[in-house]
């Protein structure tokens, strides 16, 4: 029984090894005429205008 539990725990922990990086998006501020590249929303008043991208400069579009 301990062996099955160990193998199950090992499989669950190793799932993180297959996870890819989060995509990047180009965000635009409604308040200030300003664009940035970020993986998550910078806050209220920001909308996604393009993406997802592979890189932090928002230059390489992510291919599916």
PyMOL Python script that loads the backbone (N, CA, C, O; Angstrom):
from pymol import cmd

cmd.read_pdbstr("""\
ATOM      1  N   UNK A   1       0.825  -1.205   0.000  1.00  0.00           N
ATOM      2  CA  UNK A   1       0.000   0.000   0.000  1.00  0.00           C
ATOM      3  C   UNK A   1       0.868   1.267   0.000  1.00  0.00           C
ATOM      4  O   UNK A   1       0.538   2.258  -0.652  1.00  0.00           O
ATOM      5  N   UNK A   2       1.982   1.216   0.744  1.00  0.00           N
ATOM      6  CA  UNK A   2       2.868   2.381   0.791  1.00  0.00           C
ATOM      7  C   UNK A   2       3.495   2.645  -0.570  1.00  0.00           C
ATOM      8  O   UNK A   2       3.724   3.794  -0.948  1.00  0.00           O
ATOM      9  N   UNK A   3       3.768   1.576  -1.298  1.00  0.00           N
ATOM     10  CA  UNK A   3       4.375   1.728  -2.617  1.00  0.00           C
ATOM     11  C   UNK A   3       3.414   2.420  -3.583  1.00  0.00           C
ATOM     12  O   UNK A   3       3.831   3.269  -4.371  1.00  0.00           O
ATOM     13  N   UNK A   4       2.137   2.062  -3.527  1.00  0.00           N
ATOM     14  CA  UNK A   4       1.129   2.687  -4.392  1.00  0.00           C
ATOM     15  C   UNK A   4       0.977   4.163  -4.038  1.00  0.00           C
ATOM     16  O   UNK A   4       0.880   5.008  -4.927  1.00  0.00           O
ATOM     17  N   UNK A   5       0.957   4.473  -2.751  1.00  0.00           N
ATOM     18  CA  UNK A   5       0.833   5.865  -2.317  1.00  0.00           C
ATOM     19  C   UNK A   5       2.050   6.680  -2.763  1.00  0.00           C
ATOM     20  O   UNK A   5       1.914   7.826  -3.192  1.00  0.00           O
ATOM     21  N   UNK A   6       3.234   6.083  -2.660  1.00  0.00           N
ATOM     22  CA  UNK A   6       4.454   6.766  -3.080  1.00  0.00           C
ATOM     23  C   UNK A   6       4.437   7.047  -4.583  1.00  0.00           C
ATOM     24  O   UNK A   6       4.768   8.153  -5.011  1.00  0.00           O
ATOM     25  N   UNK A   7       4.060   6.066  -5.372  1.00  0.00           N
ATOM     26  CA  UNK A   7       4.015   6.237  -6.835  1.00  0.00           C
ATOM     27  C   UNK A   7       2.972   7.276  -7.219  1.00  0.00           C
ATOM     28  O   UNK A   7       3.203   8.079  -8.123  1.00  0.00           O
ATOM     29  N   UNK A   8       1.836   7.273  -6.547  1.00  0.00           N
ATOM     30  CA  UNK A   8       0.796   8.271  -6.818  1.00  0.00           C
ATOM     31  C   UNK A   8       1.286   9.671  -6.477  1.00  0.00           C
ATOM     32  O   UNK A   8       1.088  10.604  -7.255  1.00  0.00           O
ATOM     33  N   UNK A   9       1.919   9.824  -5.327  1.00  0.00           N
ATOM     34  CA  UNK A   9       2.450  11.134  -4.934  1.00  0.00           C
ATOM     35  C   UNK A   9       3.525  11.600  -5.899  1.00  0.00           C
ATOM     36  O   UNK A   9       3.577  12.777  -6.256  1.00  0.00           O
ATOM     37  N   UNK A  10       4.377  10.689  -6.320  1.00  0.00           N
ATOM     38  CA  UNK A  10       5.430  11.030  -7.270  1.00  0.00           C
ATOM     39  C   UNK A  10       4.847  11.486  -8.603  1.00  0.00           C
ATOM     40  O   UNK A  10       5.338  12.444  -9.200  1.00  0.00           O
ATOM     41  N   UNK A  11       3.816  10.814  -9.067  1.00  0.00           N
ATOM     42  CA  UNK A  11       3.173  11.187 -10.334  1.00  0.00           C
ATOM     43  C   UNK A  11       2.517  12.559 -10.234  1.00  0.00           C
ATOM     44  O   UNK A  11       2.598  13.356 -11.168  1.00  0.00           O
ATOM     45  N   UNK A  12       1.874  12.836  -9.116  1.00  0.00           N
ATOM     46  CA  UNK A  12       1.225  14.142  -8.942  1.00  0.00           C
ATOM     47  C   UNK A  12       2.241  15.273  -8.860  1.00  0.00           C
ATOM     48  O   UNK A  12       2.008  16.355  -9.399  1.00  0.00           O
ATOM     49  N   UNK A  13       3.351  15.036  -8.201  1.00  0.00           N
ATOM     50  CA  UNK A  13       4.390  16.069  -8.079  1.00  0.00           C
ATOM     51  C   UNK A  13       5.120  16.297  -9.397  1.00  0.00           C
ATOM     52  O   UNK A  13       5.534  17.420  -9.687  1.00  0.00           O
ATOM     53  N   UNK A  14       5.281  15.262 -10.187  1.00  0.00           N
ATOM     54  CA  UNK A  14       6.022  15.410 -11.439  1.00  0.00           C
ATOM     55  C   UNK A  14       5.185  16.066 -12.536  1.00  0.00           C
ATOM     56  O   UNK A  14       5.728  16.432 -13.578  1.00  0.00           O
ATOM     57  N   UNK A  15       3.886  16.222 -12.327  1.00  0.00           N
ATOM     58  CA  UNK A  15       3.038  16.877 -13.328  1.00  0.00           C
ATOM     59  C   UNK A  15       3.483  18.312 -13.571  1.00  0.00           C
ATOM     60  O   UNK A  15       3.292  18.834 -14.669  1.00  0.00           O
ATOM     61  N   UNK A  16       4.072  18.958 -12.570  1.00  0.00           N
ATOM     62  CA  UNK A  16       4.555  20.331 -12.735  1.00  0.00           C
ATOM     63  C   UNK A  16       5.700  20.419 -13.735  1.00  0.00           C
ATOM     64  O   UNK A  16       5.942  21.485 -14.301  1.00  0.00           O
ATOM     65  N   UNK A  17       6.395  19.335 -13.960  1.00  0.00           N
ATOM     66  CA  UNK A  17       7.513  19.351 -14.902  1.00  0.00           C
ATOM     67  C   UNK A  17       7.051  19.558 -16.334  1.00  0.00           C
ATOM     68  O   UNK A  17       7.821  20.043 -17.163  1.00  0.00           O
ATOM     69  N   UNK A  18       5.814  19.202 -16.642  1.00  0.00           N
ATOM     70  CA  UNK A  18       5.284  19.341 -18.003  1.00  0.00           C
ATOM     71  C   UNK A  18       4.580  20.676 -18.226  1.00  0.00           C
ATOM     72  O   UNK A  18       4.219  21.003 -19.357  1.00  0.00           O
ATOM     73  N   UNK A  19       4.388  21.430 -17.185  1.00  0.00           N
ATOM     74  CA  UNK A  19       3.695  22.705 -17.312  1.00  0.00           C
ATOM     75  C   UNK A  19       4.579  23.699 -18.060  1.00  0.00           C
ATOM     76  O   UNK A  19       5.776  23.803 -17.793  1.00  0.00           O
ATOM     77  N   UNK A  20       3.988  24.416 -18.983  1.00  0.00           N
ATOM     78  CA  UNK A  20       4.721  25.426 -19.728  1.00  0.00           C
ATOM     79  C   UNK A  20       4.619  26.780 -19.049  1.00  0.00           C
ATOM     80  O   UNK A  20       3.845  26.942 -18.106  1.00  0.00           O
ATOM     81  N   UNK A  21       5.383  27.749 -19.513  1.00  0.00           N
ATOM     82  CA  UNK A  21       5.317  29.089 -18.933  1.00  0.00           C
ATOM     83  C   UNK A  21       4.009  29.776 -19.302  1.00  0.00           C
ATOM     84  O   UNK A  21       3.392  29.453 -20.317  1.00  0.00           O
ATOM     85  N   UNK A  22       3.602  30.702 -18.491  1.00  0.00           N
ATOM     86  CA  UNK A  22       2.380  31.453 -18.753  1.00  0.00           C
ATOM     87  C   UNK A  22       2.583  32.365 -19.966  1.00  0.00           C
ATOM     88  O   UNK A  22       3.672  32.909 -20.148  1.00  0.00           O
ATOM     89  N   UNK A  23       1.561  32.538 -20.790  1.00  0.00           N
ATOM     90  CA  UNK A  23       1.708  33.416 -21.954  1.00  0.00           C
ATOM     91  C   UNK A  23       1.721  34.895 -21.543  1.00  0.00           C
ATOM     92  O   UNK A  23       1.262  35.261 -20.461  1.00  0.00           O
ATOM     93  N   UNK A  24       2.253  35.722 -22.429  1.00  0.00           N
ATOM     94  CA  UNK A  24       2.312  37.166 -22.236  1.00  0.00           C
ATOM     95  C   UNK A  24       1.246  37.830 -23.093  1.00  0.00           C
ATOM     96  O   UNK A  24       0.894  37.316 -24.155  1.00  0.00           O
ATOM     97  N   UNK A  25       0.735  38.957 -22.644  1.00  0.00           N
ATOM     98  CA  UNK A  25      -0.284  39.708 -23.382  1.00  0.00           C
ATOM     99  C   UNK A  25       0.100  41.179 -23.433  1.00  0.00           C
ATOM    100  O   UNK A  25       0.761  41.689 -22.529  1.00  0.00           O
ATOM    101  N   UNK A  26      -0.319  41.856 -24.495  1.00  0.00           N
ATOM    102  CA  UNK A  26      -0.133  43.301 -24.582  1.00  0.00           C
ATOM    103  C   UNK A  26      -1.381  43.937 -23.983  1.00  0.00           C
ATOM    104  O   UNK A  26      -2.498  43.676 -24.428  1.00  0.00           O
ATOM    105  N   UNK A  27      -1.180  44.769 -22.976  1.00  0.00           N
ATOM    106  CA  UNK A  27      -2.264  45.424 -22.239  1.00  0.00           C
ATOM    107  C   UNK A  27      -2.264  46.920 -22.553  1.00  0.00           C
ATOM    108  O   UNK A  27      -1.208  47.521 -22.751  1.00  0.00           O
ATOM    109  N   UNK A  28      -3.455  47.513 -22.596  1.00  0.00           N
ATOM    110  CA  UNK A  28      -3.609  48.954 -22.847  1.00  0.00           C
ATOM    111  C   UNK A  28      -4.376  49.585 -21.689  1.00  0.00           C
ATOM    112  O   UNK A  28      -5.392  49.057 -21.237  1.00  0.00           O
ATOM    113  N   UNK A  29      -3.877  50.713 -21.222  1.00  0.00           N
ATOM    114  CA  UNK A  29      -4.542  51.447 -20.147  1.00  0.00           C
ATOM    115  C   UNK A  29      -5.628  52.335 -20.733  1.00  0.00           C
ATOM    116  O   UNK A  29      -5.391  53.083 -21.682  1.00  0.00           O
ATOM    117  N   UNK A  30      -6.814  52.244 -20.162  1.00  0.00           N
ATOM    118  CA  UNK A  30      -7.912  53.123 -20.612  1.00  0.00           C
ATOM    119  C   UNK A  30      -7.705  54.555 -20.122  1.00  0.00           C
ATOM    120  O   UNK A  30      -8.118  55.507 -20.784  1.00  0.00           O
ATOM    121  N   UNK A  31      -7.074  54.703 -18.977  1.00  0.00           N
ATOM    122  CA  UNK A  31      -6.891  56.034 -18.385  1.00  0.00           C
ATOM    123  C   UNK A  31      -5.746  56.811 -19.033  1.00  0.00           C
ATOM    124  O   UNK A  31      -5.899  57.981 -19.385  1.00  0.00           O
ATOM    125  N   UNK A  32      -4.607  56.152 -19.185  1.00  0.00           N
ATOM    126  CA  UNK A  32      -3.449  56.776 -19.808  1.00  0.00           C
ATOM    127  C   UNK A  32      -3.216  56.067 -21.138  1.00  0.00           C
ATOM    128  O   UNK A  32      -3.386  54.851 -21.221  1.00  0.00           O
ATOM    129  N   UNK A  33      -2.844  56.780 -22.144  1.00  0.00           N
ATOM    130  CA  UNK A  33      -2.608  56.172 -23.457  1.00  0.00           C
ATOM    131  C   UNK A  33      -1.263  55.459 -23.420  1.00  0.00           C
ATOM    132  O   UNK A  33      -0.255  55.976 -23.901  1.00  0.00           O
ATOM    133  N   UNK A  34      -1.265  54.245 -22.832  1.00  0.00           N
ATOM    134  CA  UNK A  34      -0.026  53.540 -22.538  1.00  0.00           C
ATOM    135  C   UNK A  34      -0.233  52.041 -22.718  1.00  0.00           C
ATOM    136  O   UNK A  34      -1.271  51.515 -22.317  1.00  0.00           O
ATOM    137  N   UNK A  35       0.735  51.340 -23.315  1.00  0.00           N
ATOM    138  CA  UNK A  35       0.684  49.891 -23.497  1.00  0.00           C
ATOM    139  C   UNK A  35       1.853  49.242 -22.785  1.00  0.00           C
ATOM    140  O   UNK A  35       2.955  49.790 -22.749  1.00  0.00           O
ATOM    141  N   UNK A  36       1.604  48.053 -22.210  1.00  0.00           N
ATOM    142  CA  UNK A  36       2.672  47.272 -21.588  1.00  0.00           C
ATOM    143  C   UNK A  36       2.488  45.803 -21.951  1.00  0.00           C
ATOM    144  O   UNK A  36       1.441  45.404 -22.461  1.00  0.00           O
ATOM    145  N   UNK A  37       3.509  45.010 -21.683  1.00  0.00           N
ATOM    146  CA  UNK A  37       3.463  43.572 -21.894  1.00  0.00           C
ATOM    147  C   UNK A  37       3.546  42.900 -20.522  1.00  0.00           C
ATOM    148  O   UNK A  37       4.493  43.137 -19.772  1.00  0.00           O
ATOM    149  N   UNK A  38       2.551  42.058 -20.189  1.00  0.00           N
ATOM    150  CA  UNK A  38       2.536  41.392 -18.888  1.00  0.00           C
ATOM    151  C   UNK A  38       1.800  40.063 -18.986  1.00  0.00           C
ATOM    152  O   UNK A  38       0.998  39.847 -19.895  1.00  0.00           O
ATOM    153  N   UNK A  39       2.083  39.176 -18.034  1.00  0.00           N
ATOM    154  CA  UNK A  39       1.418  37.879 -18.007  1.00  0.00           C
ATOM    155  C   UNK A  39       0.060  37.947 -17.318  1.00  0.00           C
ATOM    156  O   UNK A  39      -0.835  37.163 -17.633  1.00  0.00           O
ATOM    157  N   UNK A  40      -0.095  38.856 -16.402  1.00  0.00           N
ATOM    158  CA  UNK A  40      -1.364  39.024 -15.689  1.00  0.00           C
ATOM    159  C   UNK A  40      -1.807  40.482 -15.774  1.00  0.00           C
ATOM    160  O   UNK A  40      -1.019  41.359 -16.128  1.00  0.00           O
ATOM    161  N   UNK A  41      -3.048  40.727 -15.454  1.00  0.00           N
ATOM    162  CA  UNK A  41      -3.589  42.080 -15.525  1.00  0.00           C
ATOM    163  C   UNK A  41      -2.849  43.016 -14.582  1.00  0.00           C
ATOM    164  O   UNK A  41      -2.640  42.683 -13.415  1.00  0.00           O
ATOM    165  N   UNK A  42      -2.447  44.194 -15.081  1.00  0.00           N
ATOM    166  CA  UNK A  42      -1.779  45.166 -14.218  1.00  0.00           C
ATOM    167  C   UNK A  42      -2.729  45.823 -13.215  1.00  0.00           C
ATOM    168  O   UNK A  42      -2.277  46.500 -12.291  1.00  0.00           O
ATOM    169  N   UNK A  43      -4.035  45.633 -13.384  1.00  0.00           N
ATOM    170  CA  UNK A  43      -5.005  46.216 -12.457  1.00  0.00           C
ATOM    171  C   UNK A  43      -6.236  46.714 -13.177  1.00  0.00           C
ATOM    172  O   UNK A  43      -6.459  46.407 -14.348  1.00  0.00           O
ATOM    173  N   UNK A  44      -7.024  47.478 -12.468  1.00  0.00           N
ATOM    174  CA  UNK A  44      -8.257  48.026 -13.042  1.00  0.00           C
ATOM    175  C   UNK A  44      -7.936  49.023 -14.152  1.00  0.00           C
ATOM    176  O   UNK A  44      -6.958  49.766 -14.067  1.00  0.00           O
ATOM    177  N   UNK A  45      -8.754  49.033 -15.178  1.00  0.00           N
ATOM    178  CA  UNK A  45      -8.568  49.979 -16.270  1.00  0.00           C
ATOM    179  C   UNK A  45      -7.655  49.495 -17.382  1.00  0.00           C
ATOM    180  O   UNK A  45      -7.377  50.249 -18.314  1.00  0.00           O
ATOM    181  N   UNK A  46      -7.179  48.251 -17.309  1.00  0.00           N
ATOM    182  CA  UNK A  46      -6.307  47.694 -18.341  1.00  0.00           C
ATOM    183  C   UNK A  46      -7.071  46.635 -19.124  1.00  0.00           C
ATOM    184  O   UNK A  46      -7.804  45.838 -18.538  1.00  0.00           O
ATOM    185  N   UNK A  47      -6.904  46.621 -20.446  1.00  0.00           N
ATOM    186  CA  UNK A  47      -7.569  45.630 -21.302  1.00  0.00           C
ATOM    187  C   UNK A  47      -6.526  44.982 -22.219  1.00  0.00           C
ATOM    188  O   UNK A  47      -5.546  45.612 -22.619  1.00  0.00           O
ATOM    189  N   UNK A  48      -6.764  43.710 -22.539  1.00  0.00           N
ATOM    190  CA  UNK A  48      -5.876  43.002 -23.466  1.00  0.00           C
ATOM    191  C   UNK A  48      -6.155  43.500 -24.875  1.00  0.00           C
ATOM    192  O   UNK A  48      -7.302  43.517 -25.320  1.00  0.00           O
ATOM    193  N   UNK A  49      -5.094  43.906 -25.579  1.00  0.00           N
ATOM    194  CA  UNK A  49      -5.276  44.349 -26.956  1.00  0.00           C
ATOM    195  C   UNK A  49      -4.670  43.383 -27.965  1.00  0.00           C
ATOM    196  O   UNK A  49      -5.024  43.415 -29.143  1.00  0.00           O
ATOM    197  N   UNK A  50      -3.744  42.509 -27.504  1.00  0.00           N
ATOM    198  CA  UNK A  50      -3.144  41.544 -28.411  1.00  0.00           C
ATOM    199  C   UNK A  50      -2.481  40.430 -27.613  1.00  0.00           C
ATOM    200  O   UNK A  50      -2.032  40.641 -26.487  1.00  0.00           O
ATOM    201  N   UNK A  51      -2.425  39.248 -28.205  1.00  0.00           N
ATOM    202  CA  UNK A  51      -1.751  38.144 -27.558  1.00  0.00           C
ATOM    203  C   UNK A  51      -2.506  36.850 -27.763  1.00  0.00           C
ATOM    204  O   UNK A  51      -3.557  36.850 -28.405  1.00  0.00           O
ATOM    205  N   UNK A  52      -2.018  35.780 -27.251  1.00  0.00           N
ATOM    206  CA  UNK A  52      -0.877  35.617 -26.368  1.00  0.00           C
ATOM    207  C   UNK A  52       0.459  35.592 -27.110  1.00  0.00           C
ATOM    208  O   UNK A  52       0.525  35.268 -28.296  1.00  0.00           O
ATOM    209  N   UNK A  53       1.523  35.944 -26.381  1.00  0.00           N
ATOM    210  CA  UNK A  53       2.873  35.977 -26.912  1.00  0.00           C
ATOM    211  C   UNK A  53       3.758  34.992 -26.155  1.00  0.00           C
ATOM    212  O   UNK A  53       3.445  34.609 -25.028  1.00  0.00           O
ATOM    213  N   UNK A  54       4.864  34.583 -26.779  1.00  0.00           N
ATOM    214  CA  UNK A  54       5.835  33.683 -26.155  1.00  0.00           C
ATOM    215  C   UNK A  54       6.827  34.423 -25.269  1.00  0.00           C
ATOM    216  O   UNK A  54       7.339  33.854 -24.306  1.00  0.00           O
ATOM    217  N   UNK A  55       7.105  35.691 -25.584  1.00  0.00           N
ATOM    218  CA  UNK A  55       8.189  36.420 -24.924  1.00  0.00           C
ATOM    219  C   UNK A  55       7.687  37.641 -24.167  1.00  0.00           C
ATOM    220  O   UNK A  55       6.571  38.114 -24.382  1.00  0.00           O
ATOM    221  N   UNK A  56       8.538  38.139 -23.276  1.00  0.00           N
ATOM    222  CA  UNK A  56       8.168  39.271 -22.424  1.00  0.00           C
ATOM    223  C   UNK A  56       8.188  40.609 -23.155  1.00  0.00           C
ATOM    224  O   UNK A  56       7.780  41.625 -22.590  1.00  0.00           O
ATOM    225  N   UNK A  57       8.652  40.625 -24.390  1.00  0.00           N
ATOM    226  CA  UNK A  57       8.633  41.855 -25.181  1.00  0.00           C
ATOM    227  C   UNK A  57       7.379  41.916 -26.065  1.00  0.00           C
ATOM    228  O   UNK A  57       7.161  42.895 -26.779  1.00  0.00           O
ATOM    229  N   UNK A  58       6.566  40.866 -26.006  1.00  0.00           N
ATOM    230  CA  UNK A  58       5.339  40.765 -26.818  1.00  0.00           C
ATOM    231  C   UNK A  58       5.651  40.903 -28.306  1.00  0.00           C
ATOM    232  O   UNK A  58       4.979  41.643 -29.025  1.00  0.00           O
ATOM    233  N   UNK A  59       6.675  40.185 -28.757  1.00  0.00           N
ATOM    234  CA  UNK A  59       7.072  40.219 -30.169  1.00  0.00           C
ATOM    235  C   UNK A  59       6.707  38.916 -30.883  1.00  0.00           C
ATOM    236  O   UNK A  59       6.259  38.954 -32.029  1.00  0.00           O
ATOM    237  N   UNK A  60       6.891  37.760 -30.227  1.00  0.00           N
ATOM    238  CA  UNK A  60       6.650  36.459 -30.853  1.00  0.00           C
ATOM    239  C   UNK A  60       5.280  35.929 -30.459  1.00  0.00           C
ATOM    240  O   UNK A  60       5.070  35.548 -29.307  1.00  0.00           O
ATOM    241  N   UNK A  61       4.349  35.901 -31.404  1.00  0.00           N
ATOM    242  CA  UNK A  61       3.015  35.374 -31.116  1.00  0.00           C
ATOM    243  C   UNK A  61       3.113  33.885 -30.785  1.00  0.00           C
ATOM    244  O   UNK A  61       3.885  33.146 -31.396  1.00  0.00           O
ATOM    245  N   UNK A  62       2.327  33.473 -29.824  1.00  0.00           N
ATOM    246  CA  UNK A  62       2.304  32.069 -29.398  1.00  0.00           C
ATOM    247  C   UNK A  62       1.545  31.256 -30.434  1.00  0.00           C
ATOM    248  O   UNK A  62       0.436  31.613 -30.832  1.00  0.00           O
ATOM    249  N   UNK A  63       2.149  30.167 -30.863  1.00  0.00           N
ATOM    250  CA  UNK A  63       1.507  29.272 -31.821  1.00  0.00           C
ATOM    251  C   UNK A  63       0.869  28.109 -31.078  1.00  0.00           C
ATOM    252  O   UNK A  63       1.449  27.564 -30.139  1.00  0.00           O
ATOM    253  N   UNK A  64      -0.316  27.741 -31.503  1.00  0.00           N
ATOM    254  CA  UNK A  64      -1.019  26.626 -30.851  1.00  0.00           C
ATOM    255  C   UNK A  64      -0.580  25.310 -31.409  1.00  0.00           C
ATOM    256  O   UNK A  64      -1.066  24.264 -30.979  1.00  0.00           O
TER     257      UNK A  64
END
""", "prot")
cmd.dss("prot")
cmd.show_as("cartoon", "prot")
cmd.util.cbc("prot")
cmd.orient("prot")
